[in-house]
């Protein structure tokens, strides 16, 4: 007998077999998945998984296995601030695939949280990917656009970092790429994180403030950091991509004399801006 579809009367029961509940304790950086869920689906879970809420926000967390026990580890603690779970709460987990797990989040009192809403949705990816599971293609990584209509390069000064306000000349990038009115702007950094800012127009300049300072602190930007802005539409962009010109380490091999007519190698590390 071949069953082509699930009868509507038993669909809810089918979903229950893929659903479980996990306690969120704000004082702990990891959470243990229930044993029955781990028994049924642990074999399909790899090193990382994407938690996706009803507003399509995504949080990437790493998975650690210890015999028959499975834990959410790196990235799990982000739920505390992202959903306001200061005192703890409960996360309903619906297994969807080895890549994606759908979640619903409730506060300690049982009320469903107000999910952050943005366009595009927020993506909180892990900064580094280590191990086999990170390179086998199961988890989609954020890839920034490589082609832009307008770009701007800015060398940050102390005021840009400490005041929480970024001031740019209106002529050029701002005039061509951004809205010609005060409005909300989303900055998306090179790891896929989004930062909510407000655009304010002044005489011959435009000002960005809001989560700009938080982004600078999170990305350890310092005086002299070179930040690049880019947009993918000809004009009126409310999403601006941000990239930092990092140092690129280059290892140069030098040869020095060694006793008995042999040679030994030593290394000199040089740093260059990757523009």
C-alpha positions in Angstrom: 0.0 0.0 0.0 1.4 3.4 -1.0 0.3 6.5 1.0 0.6 9.5 -1.3 -0.5 12.1 1.3 -1.4 12.5 5.0 -5.0 12.7 5.8 -5.9 16.1 7.2 -7.4 14.5 10.3 -4.0 13.2 11.4 -1.7 16.0 10.2 -1.5 17.5 13.7 -0.4 14.2 15.1 2.2 13.8 12.4 3.7 17.2 13.3 3.8 16.2 17.0 6.3 13.4 16.2 8.7 16.0 14.9 8.1 18.6 17.7 9.7 19.0 21.1 10.2 21.7 23.7 13.5 23.0 25.0 14.0 25.1 28.1 15.9 28.4 27.6 17.9 29.2 30.7 19.6 32.6 30.3 22.3 31.7 32.7 23.5 28.8 30.5 25.2 28.9 27.1 23.9 25.6 25.9 20.7 23.5 26.0 20.2 19.8 26.0 17.6 18.4 23.5 15.1 15.9 24.9 16.2 12.3 24.8 13.3 11.0 22.6 13.9 13.8 20.0 17.6 13.0 20.0 16.9 9.3 19.5 14.6 9.9 16.5 16.4 12.8 14.8 19.9 13.0 16.2 21.3 10.9 13.4 20.3 13.5 10.9 21.7 16.5 12.7 25.3 17.6 11.8 27.5 20.2 13.3 25.3 23.3 12.7 21.6 24.0 12.2 19.5 27.1 11.4 16.7 28.1 13.9 14.0 29.9 11.9 11.1 31.8 13.7 7.7 32.7 12.2 9.1 36.0 10.8 11.8 34.1 9.0 14.6 35.4 11.2 17.4 32.9 11.4 19.9 32.1 14.1 22.7 29.6 13.5 23.7 27.4 16.4 26.3 24.7 16.6 25.4 21.1 17.7 27.5 19.0 20.0 27.0 15.3 20.6 28.1 13.3 23.7 27.1 9.7 23.2 23.3 9.7 23.0 23.0 13.3 24.3 22.7 16.3 21.9 23.2 20.0 22.8 22.7 23.3 21.2 25.9 25.3 22.0 27.5 28.2 20.2 24.8 30.7 19.1 22.2 29.5 21.5 22.7 32.3 24.1 21.8 34.8 21.4 18.1 34.0 21.9 18.3 35.9 25.3 18.6 39.4 23.8 17.1 38.7 20.4 13.8 37.6 21.9 14.0 39.4 25.2 14.2 36.2 27.3 15.9 37.9 30.2 14.3 35.7 32.7 14.1 32.5 30.6 11.5 30.9 28.5 10.5 27.9 26.3 11.4 27.1 22.7 9.1 24.9 20.6 11.2 23.0 18.0 9.8 21.5 14.8 12.3 19.4 12.9 12.1 20.4 9.3 15.4 19.2 7.8 19.0 18.6 8.8 19.6 22.2 7.9 16.6 24.0 9.3 14.6 23.8 12.5 11.4 25.9 12.8 10.9 27.4 16.3 8.3 29.3 18.3 9.5 31.2 21.4 7.6 31.8 24.6 8.4 33.8 27.6 8.6 32.3 31.1 4.9 33.1 31.6 4.0 31.1 28.4 3.2 34.1 26.2 4.6 34.0 22.7 7.3 36.7 22.2 7.1 39.6 19.7 9.3 38.4 16.9 11.6 41.0 15.4 10.3 42.0 11.9 12.6 43.5 9.3 13.0 43.4 5.5 15.2 41.4 4.9 14.8 39.2 8.0 17.6 39.2 10.5 20.3 36.5 10.1 22.6 35.8 13.1 25.3 33.6 11.7 28.2 32.1 13.6 31.4 34.0 13.0 33.7 31.1 12.3 33.0 27.7 10.9 35.2 24.9 12.1 35.2 21.2 11.2 33.9 18.9 8.6 30.3 19.8 8.9 31.0 23.4 8.1 32.4 22.6 4.7 30.1 19.9 3.4 27.5 22.3 2.0 24.7 21.4 4.4 24.4 24.7 6.0 24.0 27.7 3.7 26.4 30.5 4.5 25.8 34.2 3.9 27.4 35.4 0.7 27.6 39.2 0.2 26.9 40.7 -3.2 29.9 41.4 -5.3 28.3 43.8 -7.8 27.0 47.2 -6.7 25.5 50.3 -8.3 27.2 52.7 -5.9 30.0 52.3 -3.5 31.7 54.5 -0.8 34.9 54.0 1.1 35.2 55.7 4.5 38.1 55.8 6.9 36.7 55.9 10.4 37.8 58.5 13.0 37.4 58.7 16.7 34.1 60.7 16.4 32.6 58.1 14.1 33.2 55.4 16.7 32.5 57.1 20.0 29.6 59.4 19.2 27.4 56.7 17.7 26.8 58.9 14.7 28.3 58.5 11.2 28.4 61.7 9.1 28.9 61.4 5.4 28.9 64.0 2.6 25.6 64.2 0.8 27.1 64.7 -2.7 28.0 61.5 -4.4 27.1 58.2 -2.8 24.4 59.5 -0.4 22.7 61.6 -3.1 22.7 58.8 -5.7 22.1 55.8 -3.5 19.9 56.7 -0.5 16.4 58.1 -0.1 16.1 61.9 -0.2 14.2 62.0 3.1 14.7 61.0 6.8 13.9 57.3 7.1 15.0 54.0 8.4 18.1 52.3 7.0 19.3 48.7 7.4 23.0 48.0 7.4 24.0 44.4 6.5 27.6 43.5 7.4 29.8 41.0 5.7 28.6 38.1 7.9 24.9 38.6 7.2 24.1 40.5 10.4 21.6 43.4 10.1 21.8 46.6 12.1 18.9 49.1 12.2 19.8 52.7 11.7 18.1 56.0 11.0 19.0 58.3 8.1 18.8 62.0 8.8 19.5 64.6 6.1 21.3 67.9 7.0 22.6 70.8 4.9 25.4 69.1 2.8 25.6 65.8 4.7 23.6 62.8 5.8 23.8 61.2 9.2 23.4 57.6 10.2 22.7 56.6 13.8 21.0 53.9 15.8 22.7 50.5 15.8 25.7 51.9 14.0 27.7 52.1 17.3 26.7 48.6 18.3 28.0 47.3 14.9 31.3 49.1 15.4 31.7 47.5 18.8 30.6 44.1 17.7 33.1 44.1 14.8 35.9 45.6 16.8 36.3 48.6 14.5 38.9 51.1 15.5 40.2 54.5 14.4 41.7 54.1 10.9 39.5 51.1 9.9 38.4 51.4 6.3 34.7 50.7 5.8 33.1 50.2 2.4 29.4 50.7 1.7 27.6 49.4 -1.3 24.0 49.2 -2.6 22.4 46.9 -5.2 19.8 49.2 -6.6 20.3 52.4 -8.6 18.6 54.7 -6.1 16.4 55.0 -3.0 18.1 52.1 -1.2 17.1 51.3 2.4 19.5 48.3 2.6 23.2 49.1 2.6 25.9 46.4 2.6 28.9 47.1 4.7 32.4 45.6 4.4 35.6 46.2 6.2 39.0 46.1 4.5 40.8 43.7 6.8 44.5 43.1 7.0 45.6 40.2 4.9 48.4 38.2 6.5 51.2 37.0 4.1 53.8 34.6 5.3 57.1 35.0 3.5 59.7 32.2 3.8 63.3 33.3 4.2 66.4 31.0 4.3 69.2 31.3 6.8 72.6 29.5 7.0 72.8 26.5 9.3 75.8 24.6 10.6 77.2 21.7 8.7 76.4 23.3 5.4 72.6 22.9 5.7 69.8 25.4 5.8 66.9 26.3 8.1 63.7 28.2 7.3 62.2 31.0 9.4 59.2 33.1 8.7 58.5 36.8 8.6 54.8 38.0 8.8 53.8 41.0 6.8 50.4 42.7 6.7 48.7 44.3 3.8 45.3 46.0 3.3 43.0 43.9 1.2 41.2 46.5 -0.8 
